[in-house]
């Protein structure tokens, strides 16, 4: 694949389900993936992200629109004629086969001779750090090991695009974080284009080169993780990707000082003594602490302002909380004016 080609392009893809198209899962979606990038589709349940992945994989056909891989129209092609593989959350391993047989299964179906089949299966297992596990069966493996077997099986015949449908959803938090690191390193090592479907914001932000936020069958915003987080294009993106203080209408006028809709991330708000004077370029309000939640690396404060508006602020736990930081205590909140980012209302 030439560097200038697109690994995946979806053009005006629409998918309808039900009698006479009563449910529109995707609505004229345009999407482009670059060769060798780690791309994530991020959105809540029912947003259409898995449907889009299934259209790219060939498990579903669009009601209208076009799907192309490396510049080739594959809209009407079945899955086995597309240079993609899919890894699912439930692993879908054959319990009666060994790890090596599971990994080599696609090569067996294609009639690849045993010596090459064995060599490529063991190479794929080495890629996912499962050397020495070839003779085991899936039920003798941990959840993380089974997930790596599923990855090795998907990688064994070197697809151009690897599709990952919530692959880490069944793992506990610590193992999921470990697998996030491994997946990103695996993508860098192989150079294969990865497309991840997830509802986990941290997963998408930490692993991806680019993220598309999906809602209601449409793509709300596409961009690098830092851009999507720091400069949300819509109120939905601001509220779904991370946590934010979303201020509209009269609340915006009272708190921000001007009309419109604004997003202020809680970590951008500083807690100060009510007597402190703000610096040039800072905005400040005073309120009373309604709730304090210790969340490990940070403490979350909910502050009620005089007109009943509420703001959430995060304080990193680098030191103990001052004795003045207690429920019902008066507190001043301070932020840089540029951190109140305008979003379409």
C-alpha positions as CSV (number, residue, x, y, z in Angstrom):
1,X,0.0,0.0,0.0
2,X,1.4,3.4,-1.0
3,X,1.8,5.9,1.8
4,X,-0.6,8.3,0.0
5,X,-3.4,5.8,-0.1
6,X,-6.2,5.6,2.4
7,X,-6.4,2.4,4.4
8,X,-10.2,2.8,4.8
9,X,-12.7,5.2,3.4
10,X,-16.4,5.2,4.1
11,X,-18.4,7.6,1.9
12,X,-21.9,8.8,2.9
13,X,-22.5,5.4,4.5
14,X,-26.1,4.9,5.8
15,X,-27.4,1.8,7.5
16,X,-31.1,1.2,8.2
17,X,-32.7,-1.6,10.1
18,X,-36.3,-2.7,10.6
19,X,-39.3,-2.7,8.3
20,X,-39.0,0.1,5.7
21,X,-35.8,1.4,7.4
22,X,-37.5,2.4,10.7
23,X,-34.2,2.5,12.6
24,X,-31.3,4.5,11.1
25,X,-28.1,3.3,12.8
26,X,-25.8,5.3,10.6
27,X,-26.7,8.5,8.8
28,X,-24.5,9.5,5.8
29,X,-21.2,8.9,7.6
30,X,-17.8,9.8,6.1
31,X,-14.7,8.3,7.6
32,X,-11.1,8.0,6.5
33,X,-8.3,6.0,8.1
34,X,-4.7,6.5,7.2
35,X,-2.3,3.6,6.6
36,X,-0.5,2.5,9.8
37,X,-2.5,4.6,12.3
38,X,-4.3,3.6,15.5
39,X,-7.8,5.0,15.1
40,X,-10.7,4.7,17.6
41,X,-14.5,5.0,17.2
42,X,-15.7,6.3,20.6
43,X,-19.3,6.6,21.6
44,X,-22.0,5.4,24.0
45,X,-24.0,2.2,23.4
46,X,-26.4,2.5,20.5
47,X,-24.4,5.3,18.8
48,X,-23.6,3.3,15.7
49,X,-19.9,2.7,16.2
50,X,-20.2,-1.1,16.1
51,X,-22.5,-1.0,13.0
52,X,-19.8,1.1,11.2
53,X,-17.1,-1.5,12.1
54,X,-19.4,-4.3,10.8
55,X,-19.8,-2.5,7.5
56,X,-16.1,-2.2,7.1
57,X,-15.6,-5.9,8.1
58,X,-18.3,-7.0,5.6
59,X,-20.7,-8.5,8.2
60,X,-23.3,-6.0,7.1
61,X,-23.9,-4.1,3.9
62,X,-24.8,-0.4,3.9
63,X,-28.3,0.7,2.9
64,X,-26.5,3.4,0.8
65,X,-22.9,4.7,0.5
66,X,-19.6,3.1,-0.3
67,X,-16.8,1.3,1.6
68,X,-13.3,1.2,0.2
69,X,-10.1,-0.5,1.4
70,X,-6.8,0.8,0.0
71,X,-8.7,2.5,-2.8
72,X,-10.7,-0.6,-3.8
73,X,-14.4,-0.6,-3.5
74,X,-15.4,-3.5,-1.3
75,X,-19.0,-2.5,-0.5
76,X,-20.5,-5.7,-2.1
77,X,-17.7,-8.1,-1.1
78,X,-18.1,-10.7,1.7
79,X,-15.7,-10.6,4.7
80,X,-13.4,-13.3,3.4
81,X,-12.6,-11.2,0.4
82,X,-11.6,-8.2,2.4
83,X,-8.0,-7.7,3.7
84,X,-9.3,-7.2,7.3
85,X,-9.6,-9.3,10.4
86,X,-11.8,-8.7,13.5
87,X,-11.1,-9.3,17.2
88,X,-14.2,-9.5,19.4
89,X,-14.7,-9.0,23.1
90,X,-15.5,-12.7,23.7
91,X,-12.3,-14.0,21.9
92,X,-14.2,-16.7,19.9
93,X,-11.5,-19.3,20.4
94,X,-12.1,-23.0,19.7
95,X,-12.0,-24.7,23.1
96,X,-11.1,-28.1,21.6
97,X,-8.0,-26.8,19.7
98,X,-4.6,-25.9,21.1
99,X,-3.4,-22.3,21.1
100,X,-1.3,-23.0,18.0
101,X,-4.2,-24.6,16.1
102,X,-6.4,-21.6,17.0
103,X,-3.9,-19.2,15.6
104,X,-3.2,-21.2,12.5
105,X,-6.9,-21.9,11.8
106,X,-7.3,-19.3,9.0
107,X,-4.1,-20.6,7.3
108,X,-5.5,-24.2,7.6
109,X,-8.7,-23.2,5.9
110,X,-6.7,-21.5,3.1
111,X,-4.7,-24.7,2.5
112,X,-1.3,-23.3,3.6
113,X,1.1,-26.2,4.0
114,X,1.8,-27.4,7.6
115,X,5.5,-26.3,7.9
116,X,4.6,-22.7,6.8
117,X,1.5,-22.8,8.9
118,X,3.4,-23.7,12.0
119,X,6.2,-21.2,11.4
120,X,3.7,-18.3,10.9
121,X,1.6,-19.3,13.9
122,X,4.6,-19.4,16.2
123,X,5.8,-16.1,14.8
124,X,2.4,-14.5,15.5
125,X,2.5,-16.0,19.1
126,X,5.9,-14.5,19.6
127,X,4.6,-11.1,18.5
128,X,2.1,-11.2,21.3
129,X,4.6,-12.6,23.8
130,X,3.1,-16.1,24.0
131,X,6.2,-18.1,23.2
132,X,5.9,-21.5,24.8
133,X,2.1,-21.5,24.9
134,X,1.5,-23.2,21.6
135,X,0.4,-26.6,23.0
136,X,-2.0,-25.2,25.7
137,X,-5.7,-25.0,25.3
138,X,-7.7,-21.8,25.8
139,X,-9.3,-22.9,29.1
140,X,-5.8,-23.1,30.6
141,X,-5.1,-19.4,29.9
142,X,-5.9,-16.2,31.7
143,X,-8.3,-13.6,30.2
144,X,-5.4,-11.5,29.1
145,X,-3.6,-14.5,27.5
146,X,-6.8,-15.6,25.6
147,X,-7.1,-12.0,24.3
148,X,-3.5,-12.2,23.0
149,X,-4.3,-15.5,21.3
150,X,-7.2,-13.9,19.6
151,X,-4.9,-11.1,18.5
152,X,-2.3,-13.5,17.2
153,X,-5.0,-15.4,15.2
154,X,-6.1,-12.1,13.6
155,X,-2.5,-11.1,12.8
156,X,-1.2,-14.5,11.4
157,X,-2.1,-13.8,7.8
158,X,-1.0,-10.1,8.0
159,X,-4.2,-8.2,7.3
160,X,-4.0,-4.6,6.1
161,X,-6.5,-3.5,8.7
162,X,-7.3,-5.0,12.1
163,X,-10.8,-4.3,13.6
164,X,-11.1,-4.4,17.3
165,X,-14.7,-4.5,18.7
166,X,-14.5,-3.7,22.4
167,X,-11.7,-6.2,22.8
168,X,-10.8,-5.3,26.4
169,X,-14.3,-5.0,27.8
170,X,-14.3,-8.4,29.6
171,X,-11.0,-7.7,31.5
172,X,-10.5,-6.2,34.9
173,X,-9.2,-2.7,35.2
174,X,-5.5,-3.5,35.8
175,X,-5.3,-6.1,33.1
176,X,-7.2,-3.8,30.7
177,X,-4.7,-1.0,31.3
178,X,-1.8,-3.5,30.7
179,X,-3.4,-4.7,27.5
180,X,-3.9,-1.1,26.3
181,X,-0.1,-0.6,26.4
182,X,0.5,-3.9,24.7
183,X,-2.0,-3.2,21.9
184,X,-0.4,0.2,21.2
185,X,3.0,-1.4,21.1
186,X,1.8,-4.2,18.9
187,X,0.3,-1.7,16.4
188,X,3.6,0.2,16.3
189,X,5.6,-3.0,15.8
190,X,3.4,-4.4,13.0
191,X,2.6,-1.2,11.3
192,X,-1.0,-2.5,10.6
193,X,-3.9,-0.1,10.6
194,X,-5.9,-0.6,13.8
195,X,-9.5,0.4,14.2
196,X,-10.8,0.2,17.7
197,X,-14.5,0.5,18.8
198,X,-14.9,1.4,22.4
199,X,-17.1,3.3,24.8
200,X,-14.2,3.8,27.2
201,X,-12.9,7.4,26.9
202,X,-9.6,6.7,28.6
203,X,-9.0,3.7,26.3
204,X,-9.5,5.8,23.2
205,X,-7.6,8.9,24.4
206,X,-4.5,6.9,25.6
207,X,-4.2,4.5,22.7
208,X,-5.2,6.4,19.6
209,X,-3.5,8.6,17.0
210,X,-6.9,9.9,16.1
211,X,-10.4,9.5,17.6
212,X,-13.9,9.9,16.0
213,X,-16.7,10.6,18.5
214,X,-19.9,8.9,17.4
215,X,-23.4,9.8,18.6
216,X,-26.9,9.1,17.1
217,X,-25.4,7.5,13.9
218,X,-23.2,10.5,13.1
219,X,-19.6,11.5,13.7
220,X,-19.6,14.5,15.9
221,X,-15.8,15.2,15.8
222,X,-12.6,13.6,14.5
223,X,-9.1,14.5,15.5
224,X,-6.1,13.7,17.7
225,X,-7.1,12.9,21.3
226,X,-5.7,16.1,22.7
227,X,-7.7,18.2,20.2
228,X,-10.9,16.3,20.9
229,X,-10.5,16.7,24.6
230,X,-9.2,20.3,24.7
231,X,-11.3,21.7,21.9
232,X,-14.6,19.8,21.7
233,X,-16.6,20.7,18.6
234,X,-20.0,20.1,20.2
235,X,-21.6,20.1,23.6
236,X,-22.0,16.3,23.3
237,X,-18.3,15.8,22.8
238,X,-17.5,18.1,25.7
239,X,-19.7,16.1,28.0
240,X,-18.9,12.6,26.8
241,X,-15.1,12.8,26.4
242,X,-14.0,13.3,30.0
243,X,-15.9,15.4,32.5
244,X,-16.7,19.1,32.0
245,X,-18.6,22.0,33.4
246,X,-21.0,22.9,30.6
247,X,-22.5,26.4,31.0
248,X,-25.3,27.8,28.8
249,X,-27.7,30.7,28.7
250,X,-28.1,32.7,31.9
251,X,-25.6,30.5,33.7
252,X,-23.0,31.3,31.1
253,X,-23.6,35.0,31.6
254,X,-23.4,34.7,35.4
255,X,-20.3,32.6,35.5
256,X,-18.4,33.3,32.3
257,X,-19.6,36.9,31.9
258,X,-21.0,36.6,28.4
259,X,-23.7,34.7,26.6
260,X,-23.2,31.4,24.7
261,X,-22.2,27.9,25.7
262,X,-18.9,27.1,27.3
263,X,-17.0,24.1,28.5
264,X,-14.5,24.3,31.4
265,X,-12.6,21.2,32.4
266,X,-12.6,20.6,36.2
267,X,-8.8,20.3,36.3
268,X,-8.5,23.8,34.9
269,X,-10.3,25.3,37.9
270,X,-8.1,26.3,40.9
271,X,-9.4,26.4,44.4
272,X,-8.3,29.6,46.3
273,X,-9.0,31.4,49.5
274,X,-12.1,33.7,49.2
275,X,-9.8,36.7,50.1
276,X,-7.4,36.0,47.1
277,X,-7.4,38.5,44.3
278,X,-7.4,37.0,40.7
279,X,-4.6,37.8,38.3
280,X,-5.0,39.5,34.9
281,X,-6.8,37.1,32.5
282,X,-8.4,35.1,35.2
283,X,-12.1,34.6,35.9
284,X,-13.3,33.9,39.5
285,X,-16.5,33.1,41.4
286,X,-17.2,32.4,45.0
287,X,-19.4,29.6,46.3
288,X,-19.9,27.0,49.0
289,X,-18.5,23.4,48.9
290,X,-21.5,21.0,48.5
291,X,-19.5,17.8,48.1
292,X,-16.0,16.4,48.3
293,X,-15.0,13.1,46.7
294,X,-11.6,11.5,47.0
295,X,-10.9,9.8,43.7
296,X,-7.3,8.5,44.2
297,X,-5.0,10.8,42.2
298,X,-7.4,13.8,42.6
299,X,-10.1,15.1,44.8
300,X,-13.4,16.3,43.2
301,X,-15.1,19.3,44.7
302,X,-18.7,20.3,43.8
303,X,-19.3,24.0,44.6
304,X,-22.7,25.7,44.6
305,X,-22.6,29.4,43.5
306,X,-24.9,32.1,44.8
307,X,-27.5,31.7,42.0
308,X,-27.6,27.9,42.4
309,X,-25.2,27.2,39.5
310,X,-22.8,24.4,40.2
311,X,-19.2,23.9,39.2
312,X,-16.9,20.9,39.6
313,X,-13.2,21.4,40.3
314,X,-10.5,18.8,40.5
315,X,-7.5,19.2,42.9
316,X,-4.5,16.9,42.3
317,X,-3.6,15.1,45.5
318,X,0.0,16.3,45.8
319,X,-0.5,17.2,49.4
320,X,-3.1,17.0,52.1
321,X,-6.2,19.1,51.7
322,X,-6.2,22.4,53.7
323,X,-8.4,22.5,56.7
324,X,-10.6,25.1,55.0
325,X,-11.6,22.6,52.3
326,X,-14.6,21.1,54.0
327,X,-18.3,20.8,53.2
328,X,-20.3,24.0,53.4
329,X,-17.1,26.1,53.6
330,X,-16.8,29.2,51.4
331,X,-14.3,28.8,48.6
332,X,-13.1,30.8,45.6
333,X,-12.8,29.2,42.2
334,X,-10.4,30.6,39.7
335,X,-9.6,29.7,36.1
336,X,-7.9,31.3,33.1
337,X,-10.5,32.9,30.8
338,X,-9.1,31.0,27.8
339,X,-10.0,27.7,29.5
340,X,-13.7,28.5,29.1
341,X,-13.9,27.0,25.6
342,X,-16.9,28.0,23.5
343,X,-19.0,25.1,22.0
344,X,-22.1,25.2,19.8
345,X,-25.2,25.5,21.9
